[in-house]
Amino acid sequence: MTVTPPDFPHSTAMNAYGFYCIPGTFRKREVSQMLLKGEVNEPRTLSLIQQFVGNGDIVSGGAFVGDFLPAMSRVLKRGAYLHSFEPNPTGFAATTMTVALNDLKNVKLSPVAVGDKEGVLPLLIADEAGKQMGGTSMIVKEAQEGRTVDVNIVRIDDLVPDSRKVSVLQLDIEGYELPALDGAVQTISNGHPLIVLETLAAQDPREVETKLREMCPAAEYTFMGMMERNAFYKPFK
C-alpha cells in the first residue's frame, strides 16, 4: 500500500510488533527512544491486555505515535475494532502514519481528546522553553499563546457506538482520566471492560475503584494493582 509521510522531519522505528513514525520534535521523549532502540513500551501491560481482549473491541488513547496500536490490533478477533484518539496534531499525524505502515485495517483513529462532555479546550503541547511535550501533552484550563492548541473534546460514549462491546479500556491522558470515565458510563456498562489507567504520583488508585463501583455497580470493579505506572481495574461480573 502507498504510505504518505507527514510533512515534518521524522524517523521510522521498529520493534517486535511493527513499525512506528517518530517525529523529530518527539525524538528525545522516553517512549520514542525506546522505539528507536527496537524496544517495546510497557511490554508487561501490553501482554496482560492481550489476554483480556476476547471477542470485544479495545479503546486506547492517547495514542502518542501509535506505539500500542500494532500489538493491540493484531490480537483483535475478526469484526472487532480498536478505537483510538490523539489530540496533539503532530502525534495524530505520526499515529496515522504508524497505522498505515502496519496496514492496520481495524483501527478507528480520531484527532480528539476525551472528557465528560463535548466542547473545545486548550491542550498544552509545549513547555516553557518551547520544547514539544509529545505524549505528556495535557488539557489545561486556560490557553497560553504559543504553548496550547484548541482541541475538540468528545465523550468515549460518542466515540464508540452503543452496539459495540468493549473488552479493554486503556487510557494514558495525563491526569484527565476521571472526566474521561464520566464520559464512558454507557461503554463501561455495556461491556464491563478491563480498565487500565496511567496513574500519576498524586493520584490514589483506590479513589478510581470507588468511582467505578458507583458508576457501574453491577460490574463490581476491583483495583488489582499497579504495573508499569498503570492501575488495573478488573470487573468481577
N, C-alpha and C positions, 0 to 999 in steps of 0.2 A: 504494500500500500504506500501511497505518497504521504510523506510527513512534512508539513510546512513548519520550518523552525521559527521561533519567536524573533521579533525584531530587536533583540538586545543581546549583548555578549553572554554566552553560556557555554557550559561543558556538558558532556554526556558521561554519566556514571553507570556502573553495572554491578549487580551482586547476584546471589543465587536465585532471586525471584524475577529479575528483569532489568530494564534499562530506565534511566532517570535523567531528566533535564535539570541541570543546576545553573541558575542564573549567576552571572559574575558577581552581582551585588549580594548574593546569598552564600558565596563560596566559602567564607570563613565561619559560617554557622556550624554548630556541633553536628547536626544531622547531615548537612552537606559534606562535611569532612569524612564522616563515616561512610557515606555512599561512595565518595570518590576513592576511598581505600578498598572498596569492594565489600564492606561490612553491611550487616542488616541492623536497622534501627529497631530497638526493643524486640529482639527475637523471641524472648520467652512470652511476651504479651501476645505477639502475633500467633505463636504456636497454640496458646490457650484459646484465643479467639477462634482459630480454625476448628477446634474441637467442638465448639458450640454453635456452629453455623447451621447445621442440619439442612432442612429444606427451605429455610427462610431467607429474607433479604438482610443486608447489612446497611446501617447508617454509620458513616465515618467522616469526621471532619474536626478541625480544619485540615485540609489536605497537605498544606505546605507546598511540596513539589510532587506530591503523589507517592511518597515513599512507602505507604502502607497498601496502596491500591493493587499492585500486581499480585501480592501474596493473598490478599483477600478475594480478589476477583476470581482467581483460579480454583478456589475451593467451593464456590457457589454452584448449586445444582442448576440444571437447565431450567430456564424460565425465571430464575431469581435475579435480583439486581443489587448492585452496590450504589447507594445514594450518597454522594459526597458533595462537599462545598468548600470553597476557599475565597474569602472576600478580598484578600490582598491581590491587586491587579497583576503584579509580577508573579506571585505564587500561582494564581489561576492560569496564567499563560504557560508557566512551566508545567503545571499538572496536566493541562490539556495536551502538551507535547508528550509527557510521560504516558498518558493514556494511549496516544497514537503510536508511540514507539513500541508499545507492548500489544497493540491491536486488541484492546480491552473492549469488547462489544457490549458487556453487561454493566458498564459504569455510566451512571447519570450524574454529571458534574454541573454544579451551579455556582455562579460568581456572587455569592451572597454570604451573609453571616446569619446565625440563627439566634432567636430570642423568644420572648413570651408574647410578642405581638408584632404585626407588620409596622414598618416605619423606615426611617433613614437615620443613621447615627454615624459619628466620626470614628474612623479606625486609625489608630496610631501606627504608622508604618516606618517612622524614622526616629532615632534617638536625638538627644540634644546636639550631638556633633554632626547630625545629618546622615549617620550610618543606617542603612536599611535593616530593619528588625526581622524581616522574614517570618519565621514561624512563631516569633514572640509578639507579632502584631496583636493589638488588643483594642476592644471597644472602649472608648473614653467618653466622659460626659460633655466635654467641650472641644470644639475644633481648634487646632493650632496651625497657624499658617506655615506651610512648608513641611509639616510633620504628619498631618492627617489627610485622609480622603473620606468622602462621604460614601457609605455603603448601604445597600438595601438589607433590611432585616426581615426574615421570614420565620414562621413557625415550622418546626420539623413536621408537625401535623399537616401543614400545607405542602411541604416538600415531598412527603411520602403519601401516596393515595391511600384512602381508607381501606381499599381492597387488599393491600399488601400486608403480609405478616413479617415483621422484623424480628430476627433471631438475636442479633447483636447490635447494640447502640454504643458506639465508641466516640468520645468527644475529647478533643485537646484544643480548648478555645480560651486559654489564658485567663481563667477566673470568671468566665461568663457562663459556666456550666449550669448554674441554678436557674437563670432566666430561660436557658435553652430547654431544660427539663420541664419548666412550666408550659412551654410551647409544644411539648411532646406527649401530653397526657393521653390522647387517643392512640397514638402509636404504641406507647408502652402498655396501655390497657388491652390493645388488640393482640399483641404478640408475647407479652411478658419476656422481653429480650434480656439476655445477659447485658449488663450495663457496665461500661469501662470508662472511667473519668480520670483524666490527668488531675492530680491534686497538688496545689501549690502549698508551700510551707505553712501558710497561715490558715489553711482550711482544715476542718475537722471532718473526716470521712463519716463519722457517726451521725453528724447532722444531716448528711445526704441520705443515709439509711432511714432516718426518721421521716424525712420529706417524701421519700419513695413509698414508704408504708402508708403515709397519709394520702398520697396521690392515687395509689393503686393497692388498696388493702388486700385484694384477692390474690395478689402475687406473693405476698409475704417476703418482700425483698430483704436480704441479709447481707451486711458488709462482710466479705470473705477475707479481706486482707489487701496488702499493698505489694506491687511488683513493678519495678522499673518506673517508679513515680506515678503509677496508675493505681486507682482504687477499683476493686471489683465487687459488684453487687449482683448476687445470684437470686433469681426467683425460685421459690420452693413449691409453687403451684402454677 
